[in-house]
Amino acid sequence: MESLLLDSAGPSNIQLGCPERDFAGVPYSCHKASESKDQNALFNQTRWYALRVSYGRVLKVQEKLNSLGIKTFVPMMWVTKTANGKSTKELVPAVGNLCFTYWSRNKIQEYIELNGGDICPAHFYWDRAKNAPMEIPQKAMEDFIRVASEIDKDIVFLPKVADKFREGQKVTILDGPFKGVTGKVVRVRKSRRVLVELPGLLAVATTYIKPSLLEIAEADAIGDNSRMKL
């Protein structure tokens, strides 16, 4: 068997141990600096994040953020409360500790650190798979807000989504107050609706939608898009 030996007078770019440069001659320290710069730029991008607010103070945190010019959204719903034999309707957060915030990751973190405790009793909802704060895609958040904002209609919030709902046909609504919203066709409370889900957080179902107003979403369509036949 032949053995391969390195001549002591061989190529000078052969290094043992941990080399300081890559094969292109670029210092590895430059790689780290570039990665750090890219990461910082990413963390400074404005995106939708979900904040978990403690002490049931979600509306106070929202008010504080809004006063700073920060866009937020807290899904609300009507509940009926009875006291002294009288029933009244009250508008309350659909989830008592959830506030959506449209800001950069760095700015949110800085705000939490500088205004912790009673002023901002909140932290990020965490994406364990990515080991990072949970980011919400722009289109999904816009659709969710469109549906969840119709509090005077028969919308339904679902804190947990059954697997059978996720198997529904993905569609886009063609007309009406939910025009342009994309979601899954589901049957909730004995009527056909379109479900918009923010995985790991919350889902909301529209009011009844006529089949003629539904079109198969491009991602689920085979060939050309077509109207639903349900």
C-alpha positions as CSV (number, residue, x, y, z in Angstrom):
1,M,0.0,0.0,0.0
2,E,1.3,3.4,-1.0
3,S,1.6,6.0,1.7
4,L,1.1,9.7,1.0
5,L,3.8,11.9,2.5
6,L,3.9,15.7,2.7
7,D,7.2,17.1,1.6
8,S,8.5,19.6,4.2
9,A,9.2,21.9,1.2
10,G,5.6,21.4,-0.1
11,P,3.0,24.1,-0.8
12,S,3.2,26.9,1.7
13,N,-0.6,27.4,1.9
14,I,-1.0,24.0,3.7
15,Q,-1.8,24.7,7.3
16,L,-2.3,22.4,10.2
17,G,-4.8,23.1,13.0
18,C,-7.3,25.9,12.6
19,P,-6.4,28.0,9.6
20,E,-6.9,31.8,9.8
21,R,-8.0,32.1,6.1
22,D,-10.3,30.2,3.8
23,F,-9.2,28.8,0.5
24,A,-9.9,32.1,-1.2
25,G,-7.5,33.8,1.2
26,V,-10.3,35.6,3.0
27,P,-9.7,35.8,6.8
28,Y,-12.3,33.8,8.8
29,S,-12.7,36.8,11.0
30,C,-14.3,38.6,8.1
31,H,-16.8,35.8,7.7
32,K,-17.9,36.3,11.4
33,A,-18.1,40.1,11.0
34,S,-20.2,39.7,7.8
35,E,-22.5,37.2,9.5
36,S,-22.9,39.5,12.5
37,K,-23.7,42.4,10.2
38,D,-26.3,40.4,8.2
39,Q,-27.9,39.2,11.4
40,N,-28.1,42.7,12.8
41,A,-29.7,43.9,9.6
42,L,-32.2,41.1,9.8
43,F,-33.1,41.8,13.4
44,N,-33.7,45.5,12.4
45,Q,-36.3,44.6,9.8
46,T,-39.9,45.5,10.7
47,R,-42.0,42.4,11.0
48,W,-45.0,41.1,12.9
49,Y,-44.2,39.5,16.2
50,A,-46.4,38.0,19.0
51,L,-45.9,39.2,22.5
52,R,-47.0,37.2,25.6
53,V,-48.2,39.8,28.1
54,S,-48.4,38.9,31.8
55,Y,-50.7,40.1,34.5
56,G,-53.7,40.4,32.1
57,R,-52.4,43.8,31.0
58,V,-52.5,43.3,27.3
59,L,-54.6,46.4,26.6
60,K,-52.3,48.6,28.7
61,V,-49.3,47.3,26.8
62,Q,-51.0,47.9,23.5
63,E,-51.9,51.5,24.5
64,K,-48.3,52.2,25.5
65,L,-46.9,50.9,22.2
66,N,-49.5,52.8,20.2
67,S,-48.6,56.0,22.0
68,L,-45.1,55.5,20.6
69,G,-46.5,55.2,17.1
70,I,-46.0,51.4,17.0
71,K,-48.6,49.4,15.1
72,T,-50.3,46.7,17.2
73,F,-53.2,44.3,17.0
74,V,-55.1,42.7,19.8
75,P,-58.0,40.4,18.7
76,M,-61.2,41.2,20.5
77,M,-64.5,39.5,21.0
78,W,-67.9,40.1,22.6
79,V,-68.8,38.1,25.7
80,T,-72.0,38.1,27.7
81,K,-71.6,38.7,31.5
82,T,-74.4,38.4,34.0
83,A,-74.5,40.3,37.3
84,N,-77.5,40.9,39.6
85,G,-79.7,39.1,37.2
86,K,-78.8,41.4,34.3
87,S,-76.9,40.4,31.2
88,T,-74.5,42.8,29.5
89,K,-72.1,42.5,26.6
90,E,-68.5,43.4,27.1
91,L,-65.7,43.7,24.5
92,V,-62.6,41.7,25.8
93,P,-59.4,40.3,24.3
94,A,-60.0,37.0,22.6
95,V,-56.7,35.8,24.2
96,G,-55.9,37.5,27.5
97,N,-52.2,37.6,27.1
98,L,-51.6,38.0,23.3
99,C,-50.5,41.3,21.6
100,F,-49.3,41.4,18.0
101,T,-46.6,44.0,17.3
102,Y,-45.3,45.3,14.0
103,W,-41.8,46.4,14.9
104,S,-38.2,45.1,14.6
105,R,-36.9,42.4,16.8
106,N,-34.1,44.6,18.1
107,K,-36.4,47.5,19.0
108,I,-38.9,45.2,20.7
109,Q,-36.1,43.6,22.8
110,E,-34.7,47.0,23.7
111,Y,-38.1,48.3,24.7
112,I,-38.8,45.2,26.9
113,E,-35.4,45.5,28.6
114,L,-35.7,49.3,29.2
115,N,-39.4,49.2,30.2
116,G,-39.7,45.9,32.0
117,G,-41.8,45.1,35.1
118,D,-45.0,47.0,35.4
119,I,-44.5,49.2,32.3
120,C,-44.0,46.4,29.8
121,P,-44.7,43.0,31.4
122,A,-44.2,41.1,28.1
123,H,-41.8,38.8,26.2
124,F,-41.7,37.2,22.8
125,Y,-43.7,34.1,21.9
126,W,-40.9,31.7,21.1
127,D,-40.5,29.5,18.0
128,R,-38.7,26.4,19.6
129,A,-38.0,24.9,16.2
130,K,-36.0,28.0,15.1
131,N,-34.9,28.9,18.6
132,A,-36.0,32.5,17.9
133,P,-38.9,34.8,18.5
134,M,-42.0,33.8,16.5
135,E,-42.3,35.8,13.3
136,I,-45.7,36.0,11.5
137,P,-45.8,36.2,7.7
138,Q,-47.1,39.5,6.4
139,K,-50.0,38.0,4.3
140,A,-51.1,35.6,7.0
141,M,-51.2,38.5,9.5
142,E,-53.1,40.8,7.2
143,D,-55.7,38.1,6.5
144,F,-56.0,37.4,10.2
145,I,-56.6,41.0,11.0
146,R,-59.1,41.4,8.2
147,V,-61.2,38.5,9.7
148,A,-60.6,39.2,13.4
149,S,-61.6,42.8,13.0
150,E,-65.2,42.0,12.0
151,I,-66.2,41.6,15.7
152,D,-69.8,42.4,15.0
153,K,-70.1,39.5,12.6
154,D,-70.4,35.8,13.5
155,I,-66.7,35.1,13.4
156,V,-65.2,32.3,15.6
157,F,-61.9,32.3,17.4
158,L,-60.1,28.9,17.8
159,P,-57.3,28.7,20.3
160,K,-56.6,25.2,19.2
161,V,-57.1,23.9,15.6
162,A,-58.1,20.3,15.1
163,D,-56.1,18.3,12.5
164,K,-59.2,17.8,10.4
165,F,-59.4,21.5,9.9
166,R,-55.9,21.6,8.5
167,E,-56.9,19.1,5.9
168,G,-59.4,21.5,4.4
169,Q,-59.1,22.9,0.8
170,K,-57.0,26.1,0.6
171,V,-59.1,28.8,-1.0
172,T,-59.2,32.6,-1.6
173,I,-62.4,34.6,-1.0
174,L,-63.4,36.5,-4.2
175,D,-65.9,39.1,-2.9
176,G,-67.5,40.6,0.2
177,P,-65.9,41.9,3.4
178,F,-63.3,39.2,3.4
179,K,-62.3,39.6,-0.3
180,G,-58.7,38.5,-0.9
181,V,-58.4,36.5,2.3
182,T,-56.8,33.1,1.9
183,G,-57.4,30.2,4.3
184,K,-58.8,26.6,4.7
185,V,-62.4,25.6,4.1
186,V,-63.8,24.3,7.4
187,R,-67.2,23.6,8.9
188,V,-67.7,25.3,12.3
189,R,-71.0,25.6,14.1
190,K,-72.7,23.8,11.2
191,S,-71.7,26.3,8.6
192,R,-69.0,26.5,5.9
193,R,-66.4,29.1,6.8
194,V,-62.8,30.0,5.8
195,L,-60.2,29.5,8.6
196,V,-57.2,31.7,8.9
197,E,-54.6,30.2,11.3
198,L,-51.5,31.6,12.9
199,P,-49.9,28.3,13.9
200,G,-49.0,28.0,17.5
201,L,-51.0,31.2,18.4
202,L,-54.6,31.5,17.3
203,A,-57.0,30.9,14.4
204,V,-60.2,32.7,13.4
205,A,-63.0,31.5,11.1
206,T,-65.1,33.8,8.9
207,T,-68.9,33.9,8.8
208,Y,-70.6,31.6,6.3
209,I,-69.2,31.9,2.8
210,K,-71.1,30.9,-0.3
211,P,-69.2,28.3,-2.5
212,S,-69.5,30.7,-5.5
213,L,-67.3,33.2,-3.7
214,L,-64.5,30.7,-3.2
215,E,-61.6,30.0,-5.5
216,I,-58.9,27.3,-5.1
217,A,-55.7,29.0,-4.0
218,E,-52.8,28.8,-6.4
219,A,-50.7,26.6,-4.2
220,D,-53.4,24.0,-4.1
221,A,-54.7,24.3,-7.6
222,I,-54.0,21.6,-10.3
223,G,-53.7,23.4,-13.6
224,D,-55.8,26.6,-13.8
225,N,-57.6,28.0,-10.8
226,S,-61.2,27.1,-10.6
227,R,-64.3,27.9,-8.5
228,M,-65.1,25.6,-5.7
229,K,-67.7,23.0,-6.2
230,L,-68.8,22.1,-2.7
